[in-house]
Amino acid sequence: MIMTNGVGIDLDRFRIAGEDGGARLHDLRAIEGAAMFERFQTVYRMLVSAAAAAGVGLDAVDLRVVDVFASVSREVAVSLCVSAGAADRQVHHATEAVERLPQVARLLRDGVIGVAAFDAVILQVTGVEGPDLVAAIDATTAADLAEMGGVSRGDADQSARRAVAELDPDGLRAKREARGKGVTVSHEVDGSDVAISTSPEDAARIDTSLTAVAETACKHDPRGKAERRHDAAVALLTGGRFACACGRDDCPVTAPAEEIAAALAKIVVHVVADAATIAGDADKAGWMDGFGVIDPHHVREVAARGDAILRPLDIAGLADGAAQAGNPYRPTAACDTAVRAVHGVCSEPGCERPAWKSDLDHVVEFNHEDPAAGGATCPCNLNSKCRLHHLYKTFADGWIDDQIIDANGVIWSEVTTPTGYTVRSRARNMWLLPEVGSVPCRHGEPVAPGVVDDADQPSRSRSRTKAKHAYRMQIRSRRRYVTACEATARAADLDSAAPPPF
């Protein structure tokens, strides 16, 4: 029994794992989803009841400020102690859950998806019109999420976006075009902001360009990553020069212009699409690394760009060799592309790090001493992991990572926590590249995986506690500086003011 404000919440009626750990957290998340589902049902019934009492239909046009929706929203705000805007969103979501997305809402009720995942689906479907089209997207998204395994907010977002992209590509294109392109400059009291509205592919190029330029500074540069990216953006936009700020005579960055040009020349935005869609013979959605699902119209627009390079991916050829001939640890270019493309993002449940900004990990460790005995360099044993989760997988005790290909050729990643809870997640882009899971493996089973030496684990420059304390001191110093400046300004104003007229 949990007590809150003197009211008891009986958790015994829910299925909850007995011991603390991943299984218990999963059950508690399911309870949150079920409770939110019931909240939506209750709010919707309140709407129906209020509309009946007022003698109006829920879909009736009502221009009054204080209409049925407003009355119910106010009661929601008072009951939940939230703002009017937050209450309006609750009523809107309740309407979406009952009227437009009932099948996805049932997944929330059953604990298959969480509250954040349901919110992501609502956001993707908000602009879709027509009951039949909405019903089709609801059914398609619900079926996909039900078979996905562990569903994160990002998984739900991309699943719904894919359904919209393939069932309503014209509507999605119209929405994308209506957003338009432009640059907005706004000024506040303490600074200014520059916002660029552009296409996902150009946004990816800008993002990668700023990071590439920012990383040309040497390791002694005192600026943080965000500040270096800012300075890189200003330099690129104004035609200025981005330089290292270390101030050292022996700075190794001696030719920044050449280094920046070389860094920018290496920038690539990866888009994975079906050849028939590019040719205009099909309308299958595509995938843009760092963004996600793009509609078929967008696929063809990207392919038609003057700077686009189209490279066919020979997945069938991986059967003859997925590793480089001279280095069995390194995958071939085709294998590297296929693995990153089919996973789309880091394979850790909930992580959204793009695949091409992640490492390729041998799930069963590669044996450098005896490659034939260890984990193979093959799509069956490779997945994308961001650097952080790659380090976790390699050095954290008690965790087990695995990858399974089922009888239907579907690739599943598994993570088992130290408390014994296992999450199985389908490779995100199996819908786009289902043939990757059917590549025949020519290698044998691993019998002697590689051994990791914990001495190779990277270390922090300072402990978490020291970093936290340093951050607090930085905030305190900044506040003291601002307070001192304000006090000095007030004193100056008083000194320069004329004597009071009395």
C-alpha positions in Angstrom: 0.0 0.0 0.0 1.4 3.4 -1.0 0.1 6.5 0.9 -0.2 9.9 -0.7 -1.8 12.8 1.0 -3.5 10.4 3.4 -5.1 8.4 0.5 -4.1 4.8 0.1 -3.3 3.4 -3.4 -3.6 -0.4 -3.4 -1.0 -1.8 -5.7 -1.8 -5.4 -4.7 -4.5 -5.5 -7.4 -1.8 -4.9 -10.1 0.7 -7.5 -11.2 4.0 -6.3 -9.7 7.3 -8.2 -9.5 8.2 -8.9 -5.9 11.8 -7.7 -5.8 13.3 -4.4 -6.8 14.7 -4.4 -10.3 13.9 -4.1 -14.0 10.8 -6.3 -13.9 9.3 -4.2 -11.1 10.0 -1.0 -12.9 8.4 -2.5 -16.0 5.3 -3.4 -14.1 5.1 0.1 -12.6 5.4 1.7 -16.0 2.5 -0.6 -17.1 0.5 0.7 -14.2 1.2 4.3 -15.2 -0.1 3.5 -18.7 -3.2 1.8 -17.4 -3.9 4.7 -15.1 -3.5 7.2 -17.9 -5.8 5.1 -20.1 -8.4 5.2 -17.4 -7.9 9.0 -17.0 -8.5 9.5 -20.7 -11.7 7.4 -20.5 -12.9 9.3 -17.5 -12.2 12.7 -19.1 -14.0 11.6 -22.3 -17.0 10.5 -20.4 -17.1 13.8 -18.6 -17.1 15.5 -22.1 -20.0 13.3 -23.3 -21.9 14.0 -20.1 -21.4 17.7 -20.2 -22.4 17.8 -23.9 -25.5 15.9 -23.2 -26.5 18.2 -20.3 -25.9 21.2 -22.6 -27.9 19.6 -25.4 -25.0 19.9 -27.9 -23.0 17.4 -29.8 -19.3 16.9 -29.2 -18.5 17.8 -32.8 -20.9 20.8 -32.9 -19.4 24.2 -33.8 -19.5 26.3 -30.7 -17.9 29.8 -30.8 -18.5 30.5 -27.1 -15.3 31.0 -25.1 -16.8 29.0 -22.2 -18.1 26.0 -24.1 -18.4 22.4 -23.0 -14.7 21.7 -23.7 -13.6 24.7 -21.6 -15.9 23.6 -18.7 -14.5 20.1 -18.6 -11.0 21.4 -19.0 -11.4 23.6 -16.0 -12.6 20.7 -13.9 -9.6 18.7 -15.1 -7.2 21.5 -14.2 -8.7 21.9 -10.7 -8.8 18.1 -10.1 -5.2 17.5 -11.2 -3.8 20.9 -10.0 -2.4 21.8 -13.4 -2.5 24.8 -15.6 -5.3 25.6 -18.1 -3.0 24.7 -21.0 -2.0 21.4 -19.5 -5.6 20.6 -18.8 -6.6 21.4 -22.4 -3.9 18.9 -23.6 -5.3 16.3 -21.3 -8.8 16.7 -22.8 -7.5 16.7 -26.3 -5.5 13.5 -25.7 -8.6 11.9 -24.2 -10.5 12.7 -27.3 -7.7 11.3 -29.5 -7.5 8.2 -27.4 -11.2 7.4 -27.7 -12.2 8.8 -31.1 -9.1 8.6 -33.3 -6.6 6.2 -31.8 -8.5 3.6 -29.8 -6.2 0.6 -30.9 -3.0 2.4 -29.9 -4.7 3.5 -26.7 -5.4 -0.1 -25.8 -1.6 -0.8 -26.0 -1.3 1.9 -23.4 -3.9 0.2 -21.3 -2.2 -3.2 -21.6 1.3 -1.9 -20.8 2.8 -2.5 -24.2 3.7 1.2 -24.6 4.2 4.0 -22.1 2.6 7.4 -21.7 5.4 9.2 -23.6 5.1 6.8 -26.5 1.4 7.4 -26.8 2.0 11.2 -26.8 4.4 10.7 -29.6 1.8 8.9 -31.7 -0.7 11.6 -31.1 1.7 14.2 -32.3 2.4 12.4 -35.5 -1.2 11.8 -36.3 -2.5 15.2 -35.3 -2.4 16.7 -38.8 -4.1 13.7 -40.5 -7.7 14.3 -41.7 -10.5 11.8 -42.6 -11.9 9.1 -40.3 -11.0 6.2 -42.6 -7.4 7.3 -43.0 -7.0 7.9 -39.3 -8.4 4.5 -38.6 -6.0 2.9 -41.0 -3.0 4.7 -39.4 -4.3 3.7 -36.0 -4.5 0.0 -36.9 -1.2 -0.1 -38.8 0.7 1.7 -35.9 -0.9 -0.5 -33.2 0.0 -3.7 -35.1 3.6 -2.6 -35.6 4.1 -1.5 -32.0 2.5 -4.7 -30.6 5.2 -6.8 -32.4 8.2 -4.5 -31.8 9.3 -5.7 -28.3 10.5 -2.9 -26.0 8.9 0.3 -27.3 10.5 3.7 -26.6 9.1 7.1 -27.3 11.3 7.2 -30.4 10.1 3.8 -31.6 6.5 4.9 -31.3 7.2 8.2 -33.0 8.9 6.5 -36.0 6.3 3.8 -36.3 3.5 6.3 -36.4 5.5 8.5 -38.8 6.0 5.5 -41.1 2.3 4.8 -41.2 1.5 8.4 -42.0 4.3 8.5 -44.6 3.0 5.5 -46.5 -0.8 5.9 -46.0 -0.9 9.7 -46.4 2.3 10.7 -48.3 0.6 13.6 -50.0 -0.7 15.0 -46.7 2.8 14.7 -45.1 4.4 16.4 -48.1 1.9 19.2 -47.9 2.6 19.6 -44.2 6.4 19.6 -44.8 6.1 22.2 -47.6 3.8 24.4 -45.5 6.4 24.6 -42.8 8.6 26.4 -45.3 12.2 27.5 -45.1 13.6 30.7 -43.6 15.9 32.3 -41.0 14.5 34.1 -38.0 16.5 36.4 -35.7 15.0 37.4 -32.4 16.4 39.5 -29.6 15.9 39.2 -25.9 17.1 41.2 -22.9 20.1 39.0 -22.3 21.0 37.8 -25.8 19.8 36.9 -29.3 18.7 33.7 -31.1 19.0 32.6 -34.7 16.6 29.9 -35.9 16.9 28.2 -39.3 13.9 26.4 -40.7 15.1 24.0 -43.4 14.8 20.4 -44.7 15.9 17.5 -42.6 18.8 16.7 -44.9 20.1 20.2 -44.8 19.6 20.3 -41.1 21.7 17.1 -40.8 24.4 18.7 -42.9 24.5 21.8 -40.8 24.6 19.8 -37.6 27.4 17.6 -38.8 29.3 20.6 -40.3 29.3 22.5 -37.0 30.6 19.5 -35.1 33.2 18.8 -37.7 34.5 22.4 -37.6 34.3 22.6 -33.8 36.4 19.4 -33.5 39.3 21.0 -35.5 40.4 22.8 -32.3 43.1 21.1 -30.3 42.5 19.3 -26.9 43.7 22.3 -25.0 40.9 24.6 -26.3 39.1 25.9 -23.1 35.7 26.1 -24.8 33.0 23.5 -24.3 31.5 21.7 -27.3 28.4 23.9 -27.4 30.5 27.1 -27.4 32.8 25.8 -30.1 29.8 24.9 -32.2 28.4 28.4 -31.7 31.7 29.9 -32.8 31.9 27.6 -35.8 28.4 28.6 -36.8 29.2 32.3 -36.6 32.4 31.8 -38.6 30.8 29.8 -41.3 27.8 32.2 -41.6 29.8 35.4 -41.6 32.8 34.2 -43.7 35.0 34.5 -40.7 37.8 32.2 -39.5 37.3 29.5 -36.8 40.5 29.1 -34.8 41.6 27.2 -31.8 41.4 29.3 -28.6 44.1 27.5 -26.6 46.6 30.4 -27.0 49.5 28.0 -26.9 52.6 28.5 -29.1 52.8 24.8 -29.8 49.1 24.4 -30.8 49.0 21.5 -33.4 46.2 23.2 -35.3 48.5 25.1 -37.7 46.4 25.2 -40.8 42.7 25.6 -39.7 41.4 26.6 -43.1 42.8 23.5 -44.7 41.6 21.3 -41.8 38.1 22.8 -42.0 37.8 22.3 -45.7 38.9 18.7 -45.3 36.4 18.1 -42.5 33.5 19.6 -44.5 34.4 17.5 -47.5 33.8 14.4 -45.5 30.2 15.2 -44.5 27.7 12.6 -45.6 23.9 12.4 -44.9 22.9 8.8 -45.2 19.4 8.0 -46.7 18.2 4.4 -47.1 15.4 3.8 -49.5 13.9 1.2 -51.8 15.1 1.4 -55.4 11.5 1.1 -56.7 10.5 4.2 -54.6 13.4 6.2 -56.0 12.3 5.2 -59.5 8.7 6.2 -58.8 7.4 2.7 -59.1 6.5 2.3 -55.4 5.6 4.5 -52.4 7.6 2.8 -49.6 8.9 5.2 -47.0 12.6 5.8 -46.5 15.0 6.4 -43.6 17.3 9.4 -43.1 20.0 8.8 -40.5 19.6 11.3 -37.6 16.0 12.1 -38.6 14.1 8.9 -39.1 11.3 8.0 -41.5 10.7 10.2 -44.6 7.8 10.0 -47.0 8.3 8.6 -50.5 8.0 12.1 -52.1 10.8 13.2 -49.9 12.9 10.2 -50.8 12.7 11.1 -54.5 13.4 14.8 -53.7 16.6 13.8 -51.9 17.7 11.4 -54.7 17.2 14.2 -57.3 19.5 16.6 -55.5 22.6 17.6 -57.5 24.9 16.6 -54.7 23.2 13.2 -54.1 25.2 10.0 -54.8 23.2 6.8 -55.3 24.9 3.6 -54.3 23.0 0.2 -54.6 23.4 -2.0 -51.6 24.1 -5.7 -52.5 22.8 -7.5 -49.4 22.7 -10.9 -51.2 26.5 -10.5 -51.7 27.1 -10.5 -48.0 26.6 -14.3 -48.0 30.0 -14.6 -49.8 31.8 -12.5 -47.1 30.8 -9.8 -44.6 34.3 -9.2 -43.3 37.3 -7.6 -45.1 39.6 -10.1 -46.6 42.7 -8.7 -45.0 41.1 -8.0 -41.6 38.4 -10.3 -40.3 37.5 -7.9 -37.5 36.5 -5.1 -40.0 33.2 -5.5 -41.9 33.0 -4.7 -45.6 31.5 -1.4 -46.7 28.3 -3.3 -47.7 28.1 -5.1 -44.4 28.7 -1.9 -42.4 26.0 -0.1 -44.3 23.5 -2.9 -44.1 23.9 -3.3 -40.3 23.6 0.4 -39.6 20.7 0.8 -41.9 18.7 -2.1 -40.5 19.1 -1.0 -36.9 18.8 2.8 -37.7 19.9 3.9 -34.2 21.8 2.5 -31.2 20.4 -0.9 -30.4 20.1 -0.1 -26.6 16.4 0.1 -25.8 15.4 3.8 -25.7 18.6 5.2 -27.1 18.1 7.5 -30.2 21.8 8.0 -31.2 21.9 7.7 -35.0 23.5 4.6 -36.4 26.1 6.4 -38.4 27.2 8.3 -35.3 27.5 5.1 -33.4 30.0 2.2 -33.2 29.5 -1.2 -34.8 29.7 -3.8 -31.9 30.4 -7.5 -32.1 27.6 -8.8 -29.8 29.6 -11.9 -29.1 33.1 -10.6 -28.6 35.5 -11.0 -31.5 38.5 -13.1 -30.6 41.6 -11.3 -32.0 43.8 -14.3 -31.1 41.6 -16.9 -32.9 39.0 -15.1 -35.1 37.3 -18.4 -36.1 36.6 -19.2 -32.5 35.1 -15.9 -31.4 32.1 -13.7 -32.4 31.9 -13.4 -36.2 31.9 -10.3 -38.3 28.5 -10.9 -39.8 25.1 -9.1 -39.7 23.9 -11.8 -37.3 26.5 -10.7 -34.7 26.8 -7.0 -35.4 24.7 -4.1 -34.3 25.1 -0.3 -33.8 25.8 1.0 -30.3 26.6 4.6 -29.3 30.0 5.0 -27.6 28.4 5.2 -24.2 26.4 1.9 -24.5 29.3 0.2 -26.3 31.4 1.0 -23.2 28.6 -0.3 -20.9 28.3 -3.5 -22.9 32.1 -4.0 -22.8 32.9 -3.2 -19.2 29.8 -3.3 -17.0 29.5 -6.4 -14.8 26.3 -8.4 -14.7 24.9 -7.3 -18.0 24.3 -9.6 -21.0 23.8 -8.5 -24.6 22.5 -10.9 -27.2 21.2 -10.8 -30.7 18.8 -13.4 -32.2 17.4 -13.9 -35.7 14.1 -15.8 -35.5 12.7 -18.3 -38.0 11.2 -15.5 -40.0 14.5 -13.7 -40.4 13.7 -10.9 -38.0 16.6 -9.5 -36.0 16.1 -9.0 -32.3 18.5 -7.4 -29.8 18.3 -8.5 -26.2 19.6 -6.8 -23.1 19.5 -8.5 -19.7 20.1 -6.4 -16.6 22.0 -7.5 -13.5 18.7 -8.1 -11.8 17.7 -10.6 -14.5 15.2 -8.5 -16.4 15.4 -8.9 -20.2 14.2 -6.5 -22.9 13.9 -7.8 -26.5 13.7 -5.2 -29.2 13.3 -5.6 -33.0 15.8 -4.0 -35.2 14.0 -0.7 -36.0 14.3 -0.9 -39.8 13.4 -4.5 -40.5 10.4 -3.1 -42.4 12.8 -1.4 -44.8 15.5 -4.1 -45.1 13.9 -7.4 -44.2 16.4 -9.3 -46.3 19.3 -8.5 -44.0 18.0 -11.1 -41.5 18.0 -13.8 -44.2 21.7 -13.5 -45.1 23.1 -17.0 -44.8 26.0 -17.3 -42.3 29.1 -19.2 -43.5 30.8 -19.1 -40.1 30.5 -21.5 -37.2 29.2 -21.0 -33.7 31.5 -19.1 -31.3 33.3 -21.3 -28.9 35.9 -18.9 -27.4 34.7 -15.3 -27.4 37.3 -12.6 -27.0 38.3 -11.6 -23.4 38.1 -7.9 -22.3 40.7 -6.6 -20.0 39.1 -4.1 -17.5 42.4 -2.2 -17.5 41.5 -1.0 -20.9 38.4 0.8 -19.6 38.6 4.6 -20.0 38.5 6.6 -16.9 37.0 9.9 -15.9 39.1 13.0 -15.4 37.1 13.5 -12.1 34.5 11.7 -10.1 30.7 12.3 -10.6 30.7 13.9 -7.1 33.5 16.3 -7.9 31.9 17.2 -11.3 28.6 17.9 -9.5 30.3 20.1 -6.9 32.2 22.0 -9.6 29.0 22.6 -11.5 27.3 23.9 -8.3 30.3 26.2 -7.6 30.1 27.5 -11.2 26.4 28.4 -10.7 27.0 30.0 -7.4 29.9 32.1 -8.8 27.8 33.2 -11.7 25.0 34.2 -9.4 27.4 36.2 -7.2 28.8 37.9 -10.3 25.4 38.9 -11.5 24.4 40.1 -8.0 27.6 42.2 -7.8 27.0 43.7 -11.2 23.4 44.7 -10.3 24.6 46.2 -7.0 27.3 48.2 -8.8 24.8 49.5 -11.4 22.3 50.6 -8.6 25.1 52.4 -6.8 26.2 54.2 -9.9 22.6 55.2 -10.6 22.3 56.7 -7.1 25.6 58.5 -7.3 24.7 60.1 -10.6 21.2 61.1 -9.6 20.3 64.7 -8.7 19.4 65.5 -5.1 15.8 64.8 -4.3 13.5 67.8 -4.6 12.6 68.1 -0.9 
